[in-house]
Amino acid sequence: MSFGQVSGPPATAKQVNELLSLLSEAGHSDFRDARGPMGFTQRQAGGKFSRDEADAFIQQLQEEAEQQSAAEAPAAVAVVIDDAVRKLPTEQLAAELQRRGWIVAAP
C-alpha cells in the first residue's frame, strides 16, 4: 500500500457528512481543525477516511457527546436545589444546618 492511501473501501458521503456534523457539534470547524485533538492523519484531515475509520470516529464522538450530556444533568439539578435553598427562610435554613452539625452565627 502506498503512503497516505486508505486501507479499505472509502467512507460513504453519508458517513463523512455525519462525522463532520459531529465534529462541528464538538466545536471544530472542519477536519483540519480537529486534526490534533482527534488524532487525524494528514489524509484524514483532508476528509479522506475508510469506512472503518469513519465508523470508529463517529462512535467515539457519539460516546463523548453522551458523556458530556450525562455530566450536564447534575449541574441542572444543582441549579434547582440552589434556587430552592435561596427560597428558604433564614431561620429554617439555620435550623437545618445546626441539625446537621454546623455552627451558625448571624453576620
N, C-alpha and C positions, 0 to 999 in steps of 0.2 A: 504494500500500500504506500502511496506517495505521501510525502509530508503534507499535513494540513487537510487530508482528504477525510470524508465522512466514512465511518465504518458501519455500514448497513444502509438500508434504504433511507432516503431523505425524509425529514419530517413533513407532514402534510401542512397545507396552508392553514388549516383549522388549528392544528397544534401550535404553529408559530404565532398565530393571532392570539390564542388563549394564553400562551406564555408571555407575550408582550403585554396583554391586558393585566395579567397577574403581576408582572414587573412594575407596571405603572401604578397599580394599587399599593405596591410595596415602596413606592416613592422614587422609582427610577424612570428616567425619560426614554431610554432606549436600551438596546442590548449592550452598546459600548459603555454606557453609563453604569450598567450593572456588572461589567466585566470583573472588576476586583472583588466586590462583595459576594458575587455568586460563584466566582472561580471559573468563569468562562475562559476558554481558549481564544486565541485571536480569530480563529474560524467562527467560533460560536458568537463572538462579539459582532461579527458581520451578519449574524442572523441565520447561519447555516448549522442545522442540527440533524442528527439522525433521529429516527422515530423513538428509539430507546432513550436517547439523551433528552429529547423534549419531554417525554413522559416522566423521566426522573426529576427534571427541574420543575415541571408542573406539580408533581406530587409534593416536592419539597416546599414550594411556595404555598400550596394549599394547606399543608400542615402548619407552616409558620403563621398563616393567617388565622387558622383555628386556635392556635396557642395564644395569639395576640388578642383575639376576641374573648377567649376564656379569661385572660388576665384583666381585661377591662370590666368584666362583670362585677368583681368585688369592689372596684372603685365606685361603681354606680350605687351599690348597696351602702358603701361608706357615706356617700353624699346624703342618702335618705336618712341614715342614722344620725348624721351630723345635724341635719335640719330638725329631726325630732328632739335631739338633745337641746338645741337652741330654744325650742318652744317650751321646754320645761320651766316651771317657776324655780327661782334661785334656791328657795328653801327645800324644795323637793330634790333638786339635784345635789345640794349639800348633804341632805339626809342619806341619799343613796350612796354617795361617796364615803360617808362615815360608816355606813353599814358594811362597805367593802374594805374597811380598814384604813382609809385615807384620813389625814388630819386636814380639817377645813378651817380656814380663818378668813374673816372679812378683809377686803382690801383697805 
